[in-house]
């Protein structure tokens, strides 16, 4: 099976390279660095021990930021290479490590053997950590051939993913047994990994519970002035059709709170213009806000068109709807990370489809931090109830979440310690 995969990916290389070039032309790839994905690897110039972390997008990268910061703080002679796929993730890495000379970001090359060999020959990583469900057979085969330690961190194998891998049982066993260690994101993922042939599988809890300790500033006063003291609620990580649901919710809220704001931060900001057009159909005053733009007086809906702003909006808003939870087509991959909102004492609302974070939502629902909603009338009513009281930072609940995250962090670091001390 691996032989056929190898032949297929090699044969498809021209097509994949062409697709990436087209994506570059339409603004979905970095115009200067897209070549990193298809044939160009800037040469390495230092001889420090290098650990390579790979995560596809924002969610995976945010997961490993506290771990990378810990490594850098405790090991001055280690270089960190971070690879990712999306433009948004590269922006997060830049903002988090802008002044850190021992962190390098590169785009992840497509899974074709000659690119992989060139990449590994150049970077010569001593250890490799793949995040979440980033499983690339050609890469894994070449890594194991070179006897480089390979870890799958916060490993997530959904029901849908499990069924796909199980269909190629022999192939999947070869792939998953190649990982020296797997640290699962959930009990379901732990069981699925074991059934697919992985060994040395451990589960401590979802790494997304780990707080990024650098982000401690309180920006409530900053937004209080910017929003002129208006009541506001937040919809984050929204996907197609969820914005319309939120707009209908806000129309209901506006009946009682005429000067209130709804803030939308979509999962993919390249959809901003389409979302803007959809909201205008409801005759609402909508404004797209970039980093330094001020709020207009008559604005009813704000669309955030920049990365890295979530904490300040979580800090200001009491009510938060978290998306990718109402789209039935995404039932097996539904849900986005609610933990940072919980850490900011937000009241969290979500739809029924949260499989990707089921254990997390179960924990938050049980502790009266999150609640499932199924229609916009219900959400509107909840938001209006939240508006009646001021936001109180519940230190007890925050402490419970943070202690849970710190325990996961310590156990994970203990498992990874050999990577940076070897």
PyMOL commands that set and color helices and strands:
alter all, ss='L'
color gray80, all
select helices_A, chain A and resi 2-25+34-37+58-74+87-97+113-123+137-145+159-167+169-176+187-195+207-209+220-226+242-256+269-280+310-316+328-330+339-343+355-366+376-387+395-421
alter helices_A, ss='H'
color red, helices_A
select strands_A, chain A and resi 49-54+78-84+103-107+127-131+149-155+181-184+201-203+232-238+261-266+286-289+301-304+319-322+347-350+370-372
alter strands_A, ss='S'
color yellow, strands_A
deselect
rebuild
show_as cartoon
